[in-house]
Amino acid sequence: MEIFRLLVRQGPSGMAAGEIASTLNVPSPTLSFHLGLLTRSGLLRCRRDGRSLVYAVNFDVMRDLLLFLTKDCCQGRPELCAGIPLAATCTADASGKSRNKAKVRHG
């Protein structure tokens, strides 16, 4: 979570793996494992910049995941999740069913 939150703060430009390791004081093997997992899940993108691997959040996938996780929140009462940044998208119709149509990769 610390790695992901750091990269969210960095924005689309991302951060080199070595810089992530030194900022968070994470051993390289541990960092490699977590970066690989986040990249395979689609939450991170990786690009080569010279000899460095630069990781950045895939904001489209992150947004879809957050929408998916909050899709049916609050039992049709979006005012209960008003403090959540996604509350504006957490709307329910008269039947109480959410109108969010988030698409999330499965697998």
C-alpha positions, 0 to 999 in steps of 0.5 A: 500500500505504501508503494501504491500511495507513493506512486499515486502522489507522484502522478502520471510521471511515476518514479524509478524503482531505485528511487521508490526503494530509497524513499520507502527504505524497502529492500530490492527483492521485496520491492521487486515482488510488490512492483511485479504484483501491482504491474501484473494486476494492471494497477501500475505501468512500467516503462524503461528510461535509460537503465531505470524502470519507471513505475506509474499508477494506471489511473484508469484501472485505479478509478475502475477498481474504486468504482467497482468496490464502491458500486453498491455501497450504502444500500442505496443511500449515497449520503452515507458515503458522502465523505468518500471522494467517489460519493459523487459517482455513488448514486442510486436510482429509485429502486435503490440499485446503483447506476455505476457501470464500472468495468474491471478486469477479472483474472 
